[in-house]
Amino acid sequence: MSLSVYTRFFTLGALVLFSRLLWNRLSGHRRLPHPPGPKGWPVIGNLLDIPKEKAHEAYVGMGLKYQSDMLYLNAAGTSMLVLNSVNAANDLLVERWRLYSDRPPMPMTFLCGFDYTFVIFPYGEKWRKYRSLFMREISLSNLAVYHKPRLQQNMEMFLQSLLDSPRNFGDHVDLLYGGSLLSLAYGMSIKDPQDYFLNLIRESQHVASEVSKPGTYIVDIFPMLKYLPAWLPGMGFQRVAASYTITGGLLGHPWLLGHLVAASF
């Protein structure tokens, strides 16, 4: 590839970034003051302040430093509000949920094959439809009639395992959790802690946790980058997404879907 192509690519990226920052600066004069938070750097803002590990501990530390249960950070133009207390979360997400139910764009999770997970959908008609179906399925009446026998069976197996080998408490809890999920969703009975689909759930949870960390992948800050080819410099997230998609896509495994259909009748 010629140098001029790289030059044009980075020039275009710089122009887009500058335009976004300029828009944020001009429109910011009409907004109310933000909650306290660390002072950002030019252009990148608080991108370097976003913790990559043990984020909960880091944000608690920030909250103590700035004496606030709400923190504001700006990652290269993307605004972030951290809620550091139950009261703050309830106030915004429960009492005023109609205003704050929307989700920030998370392109990396979609690139990794988690586009079926409605909890990361932006607020809208699709999200309301999926949520309605989910809430109807896990209603107390449905749980009592259709799912209680499976849940009871999993709990009995869990208690028996605790009696037989109490030292393996962690494995037993893992089996109870994953087995209950597979039982509720697909009508499967899982008894082996190393079951293939149980391991799939573990791996999927790990992947989902990794790709949903704010500020980890540049595509979450600049969503338009998802349309660029993987061979361009800085597009390493494309290769990461390709490897993770294998795990995310397996949840649509034909064998699992067959169990889902069978469990519906």
VOROPA-685573 format. One record per residue (C-alpha): residue number from 0; residue in three letters; chain; x, y, z. Coordinates in Angstrom, 2 decimals. Layout:
REM residues N
<site seq="NUM" type="ALA" mol="A" c1="X" c2="Y" c3="Z"/>
...
REM end
This chain:
REM residues 265
<site seq="0" type="MET" mol="A" c1="0.00" c2="0.00" c3="0.00"/>
<site seq="1" type="SER" mol="A" c1="1.37" c2="3.45" c3="-0.91"/>
<site seq="2" type="LEU" mol="A" c1="2.14" c2="6.04" c3="1.71"/>
<site seq="3" type="SER" mol="A" c1="-0.42" c2="8.42" c3="0.23"/>
<site seq="4" type="VAL" mol="A" c1="-3.25" c2="6.00" c3="1.09"/>
<site seq="5" type="TYR" mol="A" c1="-2.17" c2="5.91" c3="4.74"/>
<site seq="6" type="THR" mol="A" c1="-1.85" c2="9.70" c3="4.73"/>
<site seq="7" type="ARG" mol="A" c1="-5.36" c2="10.14" c3="3.37"/>
<site seq="8" type="PHE" mol="A" c1="-6.77" c2="7.68" c3="5.89"/>
<site seq="9" type="PHE" mol="A" c1="-5.24" c2="9.39" c3="8.91"/>
<site seq="10" type="THR" mol="A" c1="-6.09" c2="12.83" c3="7.55"/>
<site seq="11" type="LEU" mol="A" c1="-9.72" c2="11.79" c3="7.22"/>
<site seq="12" type="GLY" mol="A" c1="-9.70" c2="10.36" c3="10.74"/>
<site seq="13" type="ALA" mol="A" c1="-8.17" c2="13.55" c3="12.14"/>
<site seq="14" type="LEU" mol="A" c1="-10.79" c2="15.69" c3="10.39"/>
<site seq="15" type="VAL" mol="A" c1="-13.63" c2="13.55" c3="11.74"/>
<site seq="16" type="LEU" mol="A" c1="-12.19" c2="13.67" c3="15.27"/>
<site seq="17" type="PHE" mol="A" c1="-11.67" c2="17.43" c3="15.08"/>
<site seq="18" type="SER" mol="A" c1="-15.22" c2="17.97" c3="13.79"/>
<site seq="19" type="ARG" mol="A" c1="-16.66" c2="15.89" c3="16.60"/>
<site seq="20" type="LEU" mol="A" c1="-14.69" c2="17.68" c3="19.28"/>
<site seq="21" type="LEU" mol="A" c1="-15.62" c2="21.06" c3="17.81"/>
<site seq="22" type="TRP" mol="A" c1="-19.30" c2="20.13" c3="17.81"/>
<site seq="23" type="ASN" mol="A" c1="-19.11" c2="18.93" c3="21.40"/>
<site seq="24" type="ARG" mol="A" c1="-17.37" c2="22.15" c3="22.44"/>
<site seq="25" type="LEU" mol="A" c1="-19.85" c2="24.44" c3="20.68"/>
<site seq="26" type="SER" mol="A" c1="-22.92" c2="22.56" c3="21.86"/>
<site seq="27" type="GLY" mol="A" c1="-21.53" c2="22.26" c3="25.38"/>
<site seq="28" type="HIS" mol="A" c1="-22.10" c2="25.95" c3="26.10"/>
<site seq="29" type="ARG" mol="A" c1="-25.83" c2="25.31" c3="26.13"/>
<site seq="30" type="ARG" mol="A" c1="-25.65" c2="22.48" c3="28.65"/>
<site seq="31" type="LEU" mol="A" c1="-25.76" c2="22.36" c3="32.41"/>
<site seq="32" type="PRO" mol="A" c1="-22.48" c2="21.69" c3="34.28"/>
<site seq="33" type="HIS" mol="A" c1="-21.29" c2="18.09" c3="34.37"/>
<site seq="34" type="PRO" mol="A" c1="-20.76" c2="16.09" c3="37.58"/>
<site seq="35" type="PRO" mol="A" c1="-17.18" c2="16.12" c3="38.91"/>
<site seq="36" type="GLY" mol="A" c1="-14.49" c2="13.92" c3="37.44"/>
<site seq="37" type="PRO" mol="A" c1="-10.82" c2="13.80" c3="36.43"/>
<site seq="38" type="LYS" mol="A" c1="-9.57" c2="16.54" c3="34.15"/>
<site seq="39" type="GLY" mol="A" c1="-9.01" c2="15.23" c3="30.65"/>
<site seq="40" type="TRP" mol="A" c1="-6.24" c2="15.74" c3="28.12"/>
<site seq="41" type="PRO" mol="A" c1="-6.65" c2="17.63" c3="24.85"/>
<site seq="42" type="VAL" mol="A" c1="-8.26" c2="15.56" c3="22.08"/>
<site seq="43" type="ILE" mol="A" c1="-8.34" c2="12.23" c3="23.96"/>
<site seq="44" type="GLY" mol="A" c1="-10.09" c2="13.58" c3="27.06"/>
<site seq="45" type="ASN" mol="A" c1="-10.26" c2="10.96" c3="29.84"/>
<site seq="46" type="LEU" mol="A" c1="-9.39" c2="8.03" c3="27.59"/>
<site seq="47" type="LEU" mol="A" c1="-6.37" c2="7.18" c3="29.75"/>
<site seq="48" type="ASP" mol="A" c1="-8.40" c2="7.46" c3="32.97"/>
<site seq="49" type="ILE" mol="A" c1="-10.81" c2="4.66" c3="32.06"/>
<site seq="50" type="PRO" mol="A" c1="-9.71" c2="1.58" c3="34.05"/>
<site seq="51" type="LYS" mol="A" c1="-9.04" c2="-1.64" c3="32.15"/>
<site seq="52" type="GLU" mol="A" c1="-8.99" c2="-3.89" c3="35.24"/>
<site seq="53" type="LYS" mol="A" c1="-11.03" c2="-3.82" c3="38.47"/>
<site seq="54" type="ALA" mol="A" c1="-13.08" c2="-0.91" c3="37.19"/>
<site seq="55" type="HIS" mol="A" c1="-15.42" c2="-1.07" c3="40.18"/>
<site seq="56" type="GLU" mol="A" c1="-12.58" c2="-0.40" c3="42.59"/>
<site seq="57" type="ALA" mol="A" c1="-11.13" c2="2.37" c3="40.43"/>
<site seq="58" type="TYR" mol="A" c1="-14.45" c2="4.18" c3="40.15"/>
<site seq="59" type="VAL" mol="A" c1="-15.09" c2="3.89" c3="43.89"/>
<site seq="60" type="GLY" mol="A" c1="-11.69" c2="5.49" c3="44.42"/>
<site seq="61" type="MET" mol="A" c1="-12.58" c2="8.30" c3="42.02"/>
<site seq="62" type="GLY" mol="A" c1="-15.87" c2="8.82" c3="43.83"/>
<site seq="63" type="LEU" mol="A" c1="-14.08" c2="9.20" c3="47.15"/>
<site seq="64" type="LYS" mol="A" c1="-11.56" c2="11.57" c3="45.61"/>
<site seq="65" type="TYR" mol="A" c1="-14.18" c2="13.84" c3="44.07"/>
<site seq="66" type="GLN" mol="A" c1="-16.72" c2="13.28" c3="46.88"/>
<site seq="67" type="SER" mol="A" c1="-19.54" c2="12.42" c3="44.52"/>
<site seq="68" type="ASP" mol="A" c1="-21.63" c2="9.35" c3="43.71"/>
<site seq="69" type="MET" mol="A" c1="-21.79" c2="10.50" c3="40.08"/>
<site seq="70" type="LEU" mol="A" c1="-18.67" c2="10.94" c3="37.95"/>
<site seq="71" type="TYR" mol="A" c1="-18.29" c2="12.41" c3="34.48"/>
<site seq="72" type="LEU" mol="A" c1="-15.64" c2="11.32" c3="32.00"/>
<site seq="73" type="ASN" mol="A" c1="-15.18" c2="12.14" c3="28.33"/>
<site seq="74" type="ALA" mol="A" c1="-13.36" c2="9.61" c3="26.16"/>
<site seq="75" type="ALA" mol="A" c1="-12.35" c2="11.40" c3="22.94"/>
<site seq="76" type="GLY" mol="A" c1="-15.76" c2="13.01" c3="22.66"/>
<site seq="77" type="THR" mol="A" c1="-17.83" c2="10.15" c3="24.10"/>
<site seq="78" type="SER" mol="A" c1="-19.50" c2="11.19" c3="27.36"/>
<site seq="79" type="MET" mol="A" c1="-19.61" c2="8.71" c3="30.25"/>
<site seq="80" type="LEU" mol="A" c1="-21.55" c2="9.00" c3="33.50"/>
<site seq="81" type="VAL" mol="A" c1="-20.51" c2="6.63" c3="36.29"/>
<site seq="82" type="LEU" mol="A" c1="-23.12" c2="5.93" c3="38.98"/>
<site seq="83" type="ASN" mol="A" c1="-21.34" c2="5.05" c3="42.21"/>
<site seq="84" type="SER" mol="A" c1="-24.23" c2="4.39" c3="44.57"/>
<site seq="85" type="VAL" mol="A" c1="-27.53" c2="2.56" c3="44.74"/>
<site seq="86" type="ASN" mol="A" c1="-29.35" c2="5.84" c3="45.35"/>
<site seq="87" type="ALA" mol="A" c1="-27.91" c2="7.44" c3="42.21"/>
<site seq="88" type="ALA" mol="A" c1="-28.70" c2="4.36" c3="40.13"/>
<site seq="89" type="ASN" mol="A" c1="-32.28" c2="4.17" c3="41.44"/>
<site seq="90" type="ASP" mol="A" c1="-32.83" c2="7.88" c3="40.94"/>
<site seq="91" type="LEU" mol="A" c1="-31.83" c2="7.84" c3="37.26"/>
<site seq="92" type="LEU" mol="A" c1="-32.51" c2="4.29" c3="36.09"/>
<site seq="93" type="VAL" mol="A" c1="-35.61" c2="3.42" c3="38.14"/>
<site seq="94" type="GLU" mol="A" c1="-37.43" c2="6.61" c3="39.08"/>
<site seq="95" type="ARG" mol="A" c1="-36.62" c2="8.34" c3="35.78"/>
<site seq="96" type="TRP" mol="A" c1="-36.19" c2="5.33" c3="33.54"/>
<site seq="97" type="ARG" mol="A" c1="-38.14" c2="6.88" c3="30.66"/>
<site seq="98" type="LEU" mol="A" c1="-35.40" c2="9.48" c3="30.29"/>
<site seq="99" type="TYR" mol="A" c1="-32.37" c2="7.29" c3="30.89"/>
<site seq="100" type="SER" mol="A" c1="-33.23" c2="3.80" c3="29.61"/>
<site seq="101" type="ASP" mol="A" c1="-31.20" c2="4.17" c3="26.43"/>
<site seq="102" type="ARG" mol="A" c1="-27.92" c2="2.26" c3="26.01"/>
<site seq="103" type="PRO" mol="A" c1="-24.74" c2="3.77" c3="24.58"/>
<site seq="104" type="PRO" mol="A" c1="-23.64" c2="2.28" c3="21.26"/>
<site seq="105" type="MET" mol="A" c1="-21.44" c2="-0.79" c3="21.76"/>
<site seq="106" type="PRO" mol="A" c1="-20.30" c2="-1.77" c3="18.25"/>
<site seq="107" type="MET" mol="A" c1="-17.69" c2="-4.23" c3="19.53"/>
<site seq="108" type="THR" mol="A" c1="-20.30" c2="-6.43" c3="21.20"/>
<site seq="109" type="PHE" mol="A" c1="-22.28" c2="-6.59" c3="17.97"/>
<site seq="110" type="LEU" mol="A" c1="-19.15" c2="-7.39" c3="15.94"/>
<site seq="111" type="CYS" mol="A" c1="-18.49" c2="-10.30" c3="18.31"/>
<site seq="112" type="GLY" mol="A" c1="-21.87" c2="-11.91" c3="17.64"/>
<site seq="113" type="PHE" mol="A" c1="-23.86" c2="-10.69" c3="20.65"/>
<site seq="114" type="ASP" mol="A" c1="-26.38" c2="-8.80" c3="18.54"/>
<site seq="115" type="TYR" mol="A" c1="-29.13" c2="-11.11" c3="19.82"/>
<site seq="116" type="THR" mol="A" c1="-28.74" c2="-9.87" c3="23.43"/>
<site seq="117" type="PHE" mol="A" c1="-31.53" c2="-7.38" c3="23.99"/>
<site seq="118" type="VAL" mol="A" c1="-29.96" c2="-5.89" c3="27.14"/>
<site seq="119" type="ILE" mol="A" c1="-27.49" c2="-4.00" c3="24.92"/>
<site seq="120" type="PHE" mol="A" c1="-30.09" c2="-2.83" c3="22.40"/>
<site seq="121" type="PRO" mol="A" c1="-30.68" c2="0.93" c3="22.19"/>
<site seq="122" type="TYR" mol="A" c1="-33.99" c2="1.97" c3="23.68"/>
<site seq="123" type="GLY" mol="A" c1="-36.72" c2="1.68" c3="21.08"/>
<site seq="124" type="GLU" mol="A" c1="-39.43" c2="-0.53" c3="19.60"/>
<site seq="125" type="LYS" mol="A" c1="-37.15" c2="-3.55" c3="19.16"/>
<site seq="126" type="TRP" mol="A" c1="-35.94" c2="-3.35" c3="22.76"/>
<site seq="127" type="ARG" mol="A" c1="-39.50" c2="-3.01" c3="24.09"/>
<site seq="128" type="LYS" mol="A" c1="-40.64" c2="-6.02" c3="22.06"/>
<site seq="129" type="TYR" mol="A" c1="-37.80" c2="-8.25" c3="23.27"/>
<site seq="130" type="ARG" mol="A" c1="-38.20" c2="-7.12" c3="26.86"/>
<site seq="131" type="SER" mol="A" c1="-41.93" c2="-7.81" c3="26.77"/>
<site seq="132" type="LEU" mol="A" c1="-41.34" c2="-11.36" c3="25.53"/>
<site seq="133" type="PHE" mol="A" c1="-38.65" c2="-11.95" c3="28.13"/>
<site seq="134" type="MET" mol="A" c1="-40.70" c2="-10.63" c3="31.04"/>
<site seq="135" type="ARG" mol="A" c1="-43.69" c2="-12.70" c3="29.96"/>
<site seq="136" type="GLU" mol="A" c1="-41.59" c2="-15.86" c3="29.87"/>
<site seq="137" type="ILE" mol="A" c1="-40.07" c2="-15.37" c3="33.32"/>
<site seq="138" type="SER" mol="A" c1="-43.25" c2="-14.16" c3="35.01"/>
<site seq="139" type="LEU" mol="A" c1="-44.03" c2="-15.72" c3="38.38"/>
<site seq="140" type="SER" mol="A" c1="-46.92" c2="-17.70" c3="36.92"/>
<site seq="141" type="ASN" mol="A" c1="-44.76" c2="-19.20" c3="34.17"/>
<site seq="142" type="LEU" mol="A" c1="-41.93" c2="-19.95" c3="36.57"/>
<site seq="143" type="ALA" mol="A" c1="-44.30" c2="-21.80" c3="38.88"/>
<site seq="144" type="VAL" mol="A" c1="-46.00" c2="-23.83" c3="36.15"/>
<site seq="145" type="TYR" mol="A" c1="-43.30" c2="-24.55" c3="33.58"/>
<site seq="146" type="HIS" mol="A" c1="-39.90" c2="-23.99" c3="35.17"/>
<site seq="147" type="LYS" mol="A" c1="-40.23" c2="-24.87" c3="38.85"/>
<site seq="148" type="PRO" mol="A" c1="-39.66" c2="-28.64" c3="38.33"/>
<site seq="149" type="ARG" mol="A" c1="-36.41" c2="-28.00" c3="36.42"/>
<site seq="150" type="LEU" mol="A" c1="-35.17" c2="-25.45" c3="38.92"/>
<site seq="151" type="GLN" mol="A" c1="-36.02" c2="-27.77" c3="41.80"/>
<site seq="152" type="GLN" mol="A" c1="-34.15" c2="-30.63" c3="40.12"/>
<site seq="153" type="ASN" mol="A" c1="-31.05" c2="-28.44" c3="39.68"/>
<site seq="154" type="MET" mol="A" c1="-31.21" c2="-27.31" c3="43.30"/>
<site seq="155" type="GLU" mol="A" c1="-31.53" c2="-30.89" c3="44.58"/>
<site seq="156" type="MET" mol="A" c1="-28.52" c2="-31.91" c3="42.50"/>
<site seq="157" type="PHE" mol="A" c1="-26.59" c2="-28.91" c3="43.85"/>
<site seq="158" type="LEU" mol="A" c1="-27.34" c2="-29.77" c3="47.49"/>
<site seq="159" type="GLN" mol="A" c1="-26.41" c2="-33.40" c3="46.97"/>
<site seq="160" type="SER" mol="A" c1="-23.12" c2="-32.35" c3="45.37"/>
<site seq="161" type="LEU" mol="A" c1="-22.37" c2="-30.15" c3="48.37"/>
<site seq="162" type="LEU" mol="A" c1="-22.84" c2="-33.12" c3="50.69"/>
<site seq="163" type="ASP" mol="A" c1="-20.67" c2="-35.38" c3="48.53"/>
<site seq="164" type="SER" mol="A" c1="-17.79" c2="-32.95" c3="47.91"/>
<site seq="165" type="PRO" mol="A" c1="-18.06" c2="-29.68" c3="49.84"/>
<site seq="166" type="ARG" mol="A" c1="-14.52" c2="-28.68" c3="48.84"/>
<site seq="167" type="ASN" mol="A" c1="-15.69" c2="-28.23" c3="45.24"/>
<site seq="168" type="PHE" mol="A" c1="-18.20" c2="-25.57" c3="46.25"/>
<site seq="169" type="GLY" mol="A" c1="-17.24" c2="-23.25" c3="43.37"/>
<site seq="170" type="ASP" mol="A" c1="-17.78" c2="-25.93" c3="40.74"/>
<site seq="171" type="HIS" mol="A" c1="-21.16" c2="-26.82" c3="42.20"/>
<site seq="172" type="VAL" mol="A" c1="-22.34" c2="-23.20" c3="42.13"/>
<site seq="173" type="ASP" mol="A" c1="-21.08" c2="-22.89" c3="38.57"/>
<site seq="174" type="LEU" mol="A" c1="-23.04" c2="-25.97" c3="37.54"/>
<site seq="175" type="LEU" mol="A" c1="-26.17" c2="-24.74" c3="39.32"/>
<site seq="176" type="TYR" mol="A" c1="-26.02" c2="-21.38" c3="37.58"/>
<site seq="177" type="GLY" mol="A" c1="-25.17" c2="-22.59" c3="34.07"/>
<site seq="178" type="GLY" mol="A" c1="-27.36" c2="-25.66" c3="34.32"/>
<site seq="179" type="SER" mol="A" c1="-30.35" c2="-23.56" c3="35.36"/>
<site seq="180" type="LEU" mol="A" c1="-29.84" c2="-21.21" c3="32.41"/>
<site seq="181" type="LEU" mol="A" c1="-29.67" c2="-24.06" c3="29.91"/>
<site seq="182" type="SER" mol="A" c1="-32.64" c2="-25.75" c3="31.55"/>
<site seq="183" type="LEU" mol="A" c1="-34.83" c2="-22.63" c3="31.42"/>
<site seq="184" type="ALA" mol="A" c1="-33.85" c2="-21.67" c3="27.88"/>
<site seq="185" type="TYR" mol="A" c1="-33.54" c2="-25.05" c3="26.17"/>
<site seq="186" type="GLY" mol="A" c1="-35.03" c2="-27.65" c3="28.50"/>
<site seq="187" type="MET" mol="A" c1="-31.63" c2="-29.32" c3="28.87"/>
<site seq="188" type="SER" mol="A" c1="-30.53" c2="-31.34" c3="31.89"/>
<site seq="189" type="ILE" mol="A" c1="-26.84" c2="-30.72" c3="32.63"/>
<site seq="190" type="LYS" mol="A" c1="-25.07" c2="-32.95" c3="35.15"/>
<site seq="191" type="ASP" mol="A" c1="-21.43" c2="-32.76" c3="34.06"/>
<site seq="192" type="PRO" mol="A" c1="-19.50" c2="-29.67" c3="35.30"/>
<site seq="193" type="GLN" mol="A" c1="-17.41" c2="-29.85" c3="32.11"/>
<site seq="194" type="ASP" mol="A" c1="-20.35" c2="-30.16" c3="29.74"/>
<site seq="195" type="TYR" mol="A" c1="-19.65" c2="-28.66" c3="26.31"/>
<site seq="196" type="PHE" mol="A" c1="-22.48" c2="-26.13" c3="26.45"/>
<site seq="197" type="LEU" mol="A" c1="-21.72" c2="-25.23" c3="30.06"/>
<site seq="198" type="ASN" mol="A" c1="-18.17" c2="-24.38" c3="29.02"/>
<site seq="199" type="LEU" mol="A" c1="-19.64" c2="-22.39" c3="26.16"/>
<site seq="200" type="ILE" mol="A" c1="-21.61" c2="-20.28" c3="28.63"/>
<site seq="201" type="ARG" mol="A" c1="-18.45" c2="-19.66" c3="30.67"/>
<site seq="202" type="GLU" mol="A" c1="-16.51" c2="-18.58" c3="27.60"/>
<site seq="203" type="SER" mol="A" c1="-19.35" c2="-16.39" c3="26.36"/>
<site seq="204" type="GLN" mol="A" c1="-19.55" c2="-14.64" c3="29.72"/>
<site seq="205" type="HIS" mol="A" c1="-15.81" c2="-14.02" c3="29.63"/>
<site seq="206" type="VAL" mol="A" c1="-15.98" c2="-12.61" c3="26.09"/>
<site seq="207" type="ALA" mol="A" c1="-19.00" c2="-10.43" c3="26.89"/>
<site seq="208" type="SER" mol="A" c1="-17.20" c2="-9.06" c3="29.95"/>
<site seq="209" type="GLU" mol="A" c1="-14.06" c2="-8.28" c3="27.95"/>
<site seq="210" type="VAL" mol="A" c1="-15.68" c2="-6.56" c3="24.97"/>
<site seq="211" type="SER" mol="A" c1="-18.11" c2="-4.48" c3="27.03"/>
<site seq="212" type="LYS" mol="A" c1="-15.44" c2="-2.67" c3="29.04"/>
<site seq="213" type="PRO" mol="A" c1="-15.76" c2="1.05" c3="28.23"/>
<site seq="214" type="GLY" mol="A" c1="-12.80" c2="2.52" c3="26.38"/>
<site seq="215" type="THR" mol="A" c1="-11.11" c2="-0.79" c3="25.62"/>
<site seq="216" type="TYR" mol="A" c1="-11.75" c2="-0.78" c3="21.86"/>
<site seq="217" type="ILE" mol="A" c1="-11.51" c2="2.28" c3="19.64"/>
<site seq="218" type="VAL" mol="A" c1="-14.54" c2="1.20" c3="17.62"/>
<site seq="219" type="ASP" mol="A" c1="-16.76" c2="1.87" c3="20.65"/>
<site seq="220" type="ILE" mol="A" c1="-15.55" c2="5.48" c3="20.59"/>
<site seq="221" type="PHE" mol="A" c1="-15.66" c2="5.86" c3="16.80"/>
<site seq="222" type="PRO" mol="A" c1="-18.36" c2="3.43" c3="15.57"/>
<site seq="223" type="MET" mol="A" c1="-17.75" c2="4.28" c3="11.92"/>
<site seq="224" type="LEU" mol="A" c1="-14.45" c2="2.36" c3="12.10"/>
<site seq="225" type="LYS" mol="A" c1="-16.39" c2="-0.93" c3="11.96"/>
<site seq="226" type="TYR" mol="A" c1="-16.88" c2="-0.34" c3="8.24"/>
<site seq="227" type="LEU" mol="A" c1="-13.15" c2="-0.16" c3="7.50"/>
<site seq="228" type="PRO" mol="A" c1="-11.12" c2="-3.22" c3="6.40"/>
<site seq="229" type="ALA" mol="A" c1="-9.09" c2="-5.13" c3="8.97"/>
<site seq="230" type="TRP" mol="A" c1="-5.78" c2="-4.62" c3="7.15"/>
<site seq="231" type="LEU" mol="A" c1="-5.70" c2="-0.90" c3="7.88"/>
<site seq="232" type="PRO" mol="A" c1="-3.47" c2="0.21" c3="10.79"/>
<site seq="233" type="GLY" mol="A" c1="-5.30" c2="0.49" c3="14.10"/>
<site seq="234" type="MET" mol="A" c1="-7.99" c2="-1.99" c3="13.09"/>
<site seq="235" type="GLY" mol="A" c1="-6.81" c2="-4.75" c3="15.42"/>
<site seq="236" type="PHE" mol="A" c1="-10.26" c2="-4.87" c3="16.98"/>
<site seq="237" type="GLN" mol="A" c1="-11.48" c2="-6.48" c3="13.75"/>
<site seq="238" type="ARG" mol="A" c1="-9.23" c2="-9.51" c3="14.33"/>
<site seq="239" type="VAL" mol="A" c1="-10.27" c2="-9.71" c3="17.98"/>
<site seq="240" type="ALA" mol="A" c1="-13.93" c2="-9.59" c3="16.97"/>
<site seq="241" type="ALA" mol="A" c1="-13.41" c2="-12.33" c3="14.39"/>
<site seq="242" type="SER" mol="A" c1="-11.95" c2="-14.67" c3="17.02"/>
<site seq="243" type="TYR" mol="A" c1="-14.67" c2="-13.86" c3="19.56"/>
<site seq="244" type="THR" mol="A" c1="-17.47" c2="-14.25" c3="17.02"/>
<site seq="245" type="ILE" mol="A" c1="-16.86" c2="-18.00" c3="17.09"/>
<site seq="246" type="THR" mol="A" c1="-17.97" c2="-18.07" c3="20.72"/>
<site seq="247" type="GLY" mol="A" c1="-20.82" c2="-15.63" c3="20.33"/>
<site seq="248" type="GLY" mol="A" c1="-22.18" c2="-17.38" c3="17.26"/>
<site seq="249" type="LEU" mol="A" c1="-22.18" c2="-20.81" c3="18.87"/>
<site seq="250" type="LEU" mol="A" c1="-25.16" c2="-19.80" c3="20.98"/>
<site seq="251" type="GLY" mol="A" c1="-27.15" c2="-20.16" c3="17.77"/>
<site seq="252" type="HIS" mol="A" c1="-25.87" c2="-23.74" c3="17.45"/>
<site seq="253" type="PRO" mol="A" c1="-28.40" c2="-25.92" c3="15.55"/>
<site seq="254" type="TRP" mol="A" c1="-28.35" c2="-28.50" c3="18.36"/>
<site seq="255" type="LEU" mol="A" c1="-29.27" c2="-25.81" c3="20.90"/>
<site seq="256" type="LEU" mol="A" c1="-31.97" c2="-24.44" c3="18.63"/>
<site seq="257" type="GLY" mol="A" c1="-33.36" c2="-27.94" c3="18.28"/>
<site seq="258" type="HIS" mol="A" c1="-33.67" c2="-28.19" c3="22.06"/>
<site seq="259" type="LEU" mol="A" c1="-35.34" c2="-24.78" c3="22.12"/>
<site seq="260" type="VAL" mol="A" c1="-37.99" c2="-25.93" c3="19.67"/>
<site seq="261" type="ALA" mol="A" c1="-38.48" c2="-29.23" c3="21.50"/>
<site seq="262" type="ALA" mol="A" c1="-38.84" c2="-27.44" c3="24.84"/>
<site seq="263" type="SER" mol="A" c1="-41.63" c2="-25.29" c3="23.38"/>
<site seq="264" type="PHE" mol="A" c1="-44.00" c2="-28.23" c3="22.93"/>
REM end
